[in-house]
């Protein structure tokens, strides 16, 4: 397992250098307390923020790895001015997050999934300072190695996630990490603690002239539903998987991105389907009868989760699967996280193990070969929709 040196430190006690200019001798115990000026955010500060974030997310990823310690060992360090530490309230939240991830690891092990190693890297994309508060946008790039329990698992799963970290300048001249927030849409990353489901919002109204897909069961193993992937197949399913696994992390610049406009998941899915032979439809007699991407823009059915489903079901591009574990390469999974009847996320199956476990690749948050097992473990109350393409 590859980890940085800082990853072994406990953020609740670890202090990271902010900048040389901010380091000063601690005043004597009997000296009057003085409020220091707001610390400057220098290149060294940004480095410190990145190291703190790397420690945070490496600890989370490591919590999923088999035989990892049940908790972090506090490093015996001494406090000093000009440093970054995890604030007390944030430390409590992180302790609960790690406990949740250890429970996730246990649940996954019970269903036959585990990881033998992990690697996490974090970069700081931008920092904004307002008064004594700094907000950093960071990108986390994590990879986990699958344990060979059934023997047919892929080598790794990986994801790129975006977070917003908040730092507060304390009166003694130090920075404290006070909060973390995931900014991606779609399923939470593999190393994110399980959250309570939010109250369901009203679902999207279904037009009267479209066919809606039925929910799929998520019991394992599923009844056999063989798919022709070779000669005579309707589409080039291997090409779909190849496209998705090439561009899950490095986006294809020939297409627009919709990461900030409801998520890029269905846009990315449509690109992969097109790469595998789906034909675009630019004219139709109904609003949801088209499916295209061109210079002037994309159809709603190309980029919208529900709209894609309505088009593909009505146009007979897909057929529903009774069980999500029946999915094979080139098949599609959609999730309705709060079961309000409105689907919120789309994914493509790019690998299927011989023992019948599909692995999904998708955008928002950008993910490579995540097992259906882990998606269900993280979203046990969601509704699942599986499509044969």
N, C-alpha and C positions, 0 to 999 in steps of 0.2 A: 504494500500500500504506500503510495507516494504522498507525503504530507510535507508542508513547509515547517521550518523550525518553530515558527510562531503557533502552529496549529496545536502544539502540545500544551500551550499555556491556557490557563483559565481566564476568560475575559473579565470575570468578576474581580480578579486581582491583578491581572497583567497590565502593566503600564508601558505605553509605547511612546518613543520620542516624537515630539511635535516639531520643534525646530530649535536650532542652537540659540537663536536670538531670544527665545522665550525661556530658556533655562536660566534660573537664578537661584542663589542660595536661599534655603528656607529660613524665614525670620526666626529669631530666638523665641522660645516659648513665652517669654514675658513681653514681647514686642506687640504693639497694638496691631490688630488685623487691618489690612489694607486691601481695598478692592483694586485688582490689577486692571490695566486697560484691556480691551478686547484683544485676544491673541490674533496675530496675523495668520492668514491661511496661505502658507508658502508651499513650495514644492515638497518640502519635508513634511508639512502637515498632510498634504494629499497622500503621500507615501504612508503616513501613520494611519490615515483613514482606511486606506486599502488593506493594510496589514490587519487592522482590527476587523474589517469585513471578512477577510480571508479566514481568520481564526473562527469567526462566528459560523460561516457556512461550511468550513471544513469539519468543525465539530458536529454539525448537523448531518453531513453526509456520512461521517465515520460512525455515527450512531446507528446506521442501517447495516453496517458490515458485521458479519458473524464474528464472534469472539472479541468484539470491541469492548472496552471497559464500560461498566454500567453508568459511569459519570466521569466528569473531568476532574483531574487531580489539580488542586490549587497550587500554583507556583509561588514559592516564598519570595516575594519581591517587596521592595520598600517603596513607599509613595514619594514622589518628587514633583516639583512644579514642571509645567510644560509637557504634560503627558496626556494620553488618551486612555480612558478606562470605561468599562461598562457600568452605567449607573445602577443603583441598587434596585429600582423598580424593573429596569430592563433585565437585570440579572435574574430576578425572580421569574420573569416571563420566559427567559431562555431556559431556565431549569425545567419549567413545565414543558417547553417545546421538546427538549431532549428526552424527557420522560415519555411524551407522546410518540416520538420516533422509535424509542425502544419497544413500545407496544406495537407499533407498525411492523418492526422487524420480527417480533414474535408471531404476529398474525400471518405475515408472509411465509415464515418458516412452516407454519401449520398447513399452508396450502402448497408447499413445495417450491418456494422461491427464497433464495438468499444471495448474498454478495460477498465476495472474498477480498475485495480491495476497492479503493476509491481514490480519486484525484480531483482536487478543486482549485481553481484559479480565479482570482477576482481582479477586475480592473475598475478604476474610477473614471467615469465618463465626464462628469462635470460636478462642480461644487458652487453653491450659492450661499452667501452669508448675509444675514439680516440681523443687525445688532449682535447679540451674543449667541446666535443660533446658526449653525451651518447645516445645509442639506446637500447630501451627496447622492448622485445617481450612479449606481454601480452595476456592472454586469458580472454575473457568476457563470462560470463554465465548468460543469462537473461531469465526471464519468464514473460509472460503477461497473465492476466486473462481476458477471453472473457466476454463481457457484454451479458446478455441474452436478445437479441433484438428479435430474432425469437423464442427463447426458446429451440432450439435444438442444440445450439453450444456446442462444447466440453468445458471442464473446462478451459484448458489453452493451450497456445502455448509457445514453448521455443526454444532457439538456443544457440549454443556455437560458438563464433567467435574469430578469431585471428587477432591481430593488431600489428603494429610496431609504437612505439612512439619515437619521437626524442626530446631530451632535450639539451639545450645549457647553458653552464656556463657563466654567465654575469660577467663583471669586478668587481661588488661589492660582489662577492662570492655567488650569488644565482643561482639556476637552473631555467630555463624557459622552459615550454613545448612549443615547436615550431611547431610540426607537428604530424599528425596521418595518418596512411595508413592501410587499410584492406588488409590482406595477403591471405585470402581465395579466392578460385575460386567459380564459380557458382553464384546464385542469391545473391544480397547483403542482409545482415540481415534486419529484420523488422525495426530496429531503425536506419538504415543508410539513410542519405538524398538521394533523387533522383538525379542521375547524368545524364548529357547529354550523349546520346549514342555516342560512338566513331565511327569514320568512319569504314565502313564495310571492313573487310579483305576478300581476296578470299576464297570461301568456299571449302569444301572437294570435290574432284572429285568423282562422283558416278560411281562405276563399272557398266558395261553394263549388267551383269548377275544377278542383284539384283532388288528387288522392293522397291521403295522409298515411304514413307508414305505421304499422303496429309496433308495440314494444317487443323487445327480444328478452328471452330468459337469460340468466347469467349463471346457470348451474353447470358444474363440471363433473364428469365429462359430458359432452353433448352428443346427441344422436348423429351418426355420420351424415354428411352432406357433401359428397365429393364434388370437386370442381375441375373442369378440364383446363389445364394450364399450358398444354402443349399444342401439337398440330391440330388445326381445326378450331382452336379457341376463338371466341368472339372478338376478343381484344388482346393486346400484347401486355399481359399482366406483369411480366418481368420488367418491361420498360417502365411501367408505372412505378414499381418499387425502386428501380434504379434511379429514376428522376427524383423521387422523394428523398432517397438516401444521399443523393448528391447535393440537394439544395435545402435540406432541413436547417442547416446552419449557415450556409453561404447562399443567400437569396439570388435568384435569377434576375439580373438587372433588366431583362427584356420585359418584365411585368411590373405593374404598379404594386405597391405594398399597402396593406390596410391595417398595420399594427396599431395605429392610433384611432382607428375608426371602426371599432367593434371587433377587431381581431383579424388576423390574416389566415386563419385556419382553412376556411372554405375556398378562398382564393388559391391557396397552395394546393389543396386537394384537387380543385378543377384543373390546375396546371398539370398535375401528375396524370389525371385521367386523360387529358388531351394528349399528353406524351405517349400514352398507351393506345391511342387510336379512337378516342371519342370524337365524334364530329360536332363542330360548332353549328348552332342554329341561330341565324341572325334575323329571321322573319318568321312570325307565327301569328295565329289568329287570337291568341290570348296573352296576357301579361306574363304568365309563367311558362310560356311555350318556347321561349328563346333560351339560349345558353351560349354565351360568347365573351371573348375578350378581344377588343380591337383598339385602334388608336384613340377613338373618341371615348372609350371607357368600357366598363364591364356590365353585363346584365346582372340584375339582382340575383338571378339563379346561379351565377358564377361565383358570387362572393358571399351570399347570404345563407346561413345554415338552414333555416326553414324553407326558404325559397328553392335552394338546391334540392332538398328532399321532395318538395312538391313537383318540381320539374321532372326529376328522375323517376318518380313513381308514376306520374301521369303519362309521361312519354315512354314508359316501359324500359327505361335505360337500366333500371335496377329492379331486383325482386327482394322482398324482405326475407330475412332469415329468422327462424323461430328461436335460435339460441346464438348469442354472440360468439360462443366458442366454436361455431361452425365456420367462422370467417377464415378465408384463405387469402393468398397474395392478391392484391388489387381490390379486395372488398373494403367496405367503408363502415366506420362506427361513428354514431353521433350520440351525444349525451344531453340530457335535460337534467341539470343539476338539482333543481328544486321541484321537479315533477309537476310543473304548472302547465304542461302541454306545449311549451315552447322550447325547442332544441337550441342549445347554446354553443355546441362545439362539434367539429368534424375532424376525423382522423382516417388515415389510410393504413391498411395492413400491409406491411412490407416483408414480414417473415412469419412463418408458421412452423412450429416444432413438430416433430414426428408424433409426439404425444398429445398433440391437439391444442396447443396454446398459441393464440395469435399475438403478434408483437406489432405495435402501432408507431408510426412516425408522423409528426405533425408540426405545425407552427402554433405559436401563441399558447404557452411558452414553447419555444422551439425544442423538439424532443426527438430522439432517435431510438427506435426499437424498445419502447416501453411495453411491458407485458400487460395483457388484459387483466391478469391476476392483480398486479399492483394498482391498476386504475380502479378496479372494484374495491380493493382494500382501502383506497384513499377516498372513494366516493360511493360508500355502501348504500346511500339513500337515493342515488340518482336513478333516472330512467334511461335505459340503453336501447338504441335502435341500430340494428345490423342490416347491411345491404349487400347482396351479391351483385357485383358489377359485371 
